Amino acid sequence: MSSDHLKLYESSSSPNSRRVRIFIAEKGICVSRVPVDLGAKEQFSEAYAKINPRRVVPTLVLEDGTAIGEVPAILRYLEEAYPNTPLLGTSPTDKALVTMWERRMELEGFAAVMETVRNKVPGLKGRAIAGTHDYEQIPSLVERGRQRIADFYADLEIRLGEASFVAGDRFSVADITAVVTVDFATKALDLAIPDGNGATRRWYGKVAARPSFTA
């Protein structure tokens, strides 16, 4: 689906950017991708600040110049503008359940990994929270974060013992956030899916094999 009027400012190293890239690939939408070099702190440049004053990625810029930041807002726009292959649910009930489960994956999993990484990695000293303000790292949050991630895996195993996909019987954005969370925890913290979590491992093998997850 052609939509060359859309520009996605993103980074290949950003898990949040990856969530949007996967969503776009699942939808079959073609957008112009504009790389933002986080290693070179390009997100703090004045040029990028004019696009996203919060100075984080990703940001979706529409043809009229409207800039949409924050992953849920970007996904909502794309779902509404390109309704084919719905990923945020179909009926009112389904939409509510997908939103509920995606929110849990984000709060209980993704946010826990992000907090742990940002309070642990030396290169993020003074940048424990993304955005325009500087915050010092709190080492004690690293151990708490590891416990949160362990709890996330335990809860996810229970859920996937009940349902084929995170939000029910159909692939959705909740699965995207969950897989990106698993990959983020594995790569950044060496905290992979526990060996005994068979339901989660079967789900991961099925979902992560989708072509969109190479995006």
Buried (B, 14 or more C-beta within 10 A) or exposed (E): EEBEEBBBBBBEEBBBBBBBBBBBBBBEBEBEBBEBEBEEEBBEBEEBEEBBEBBBBBBBBBEEEEBBBBBBEBBBBBBEEBEEEBBBBEEEEBBEBBBEBBEBBBEBBBBBBBBBBBBBBEEBEEBBBBEEEEBEBEEEBBEBBBEBBEEBBEEBBEBBEEBBBBBBEBBBBBBBBBBBBBBBBEEBBEBBBEEEBEBBBEBBEEBBEBEBBEB
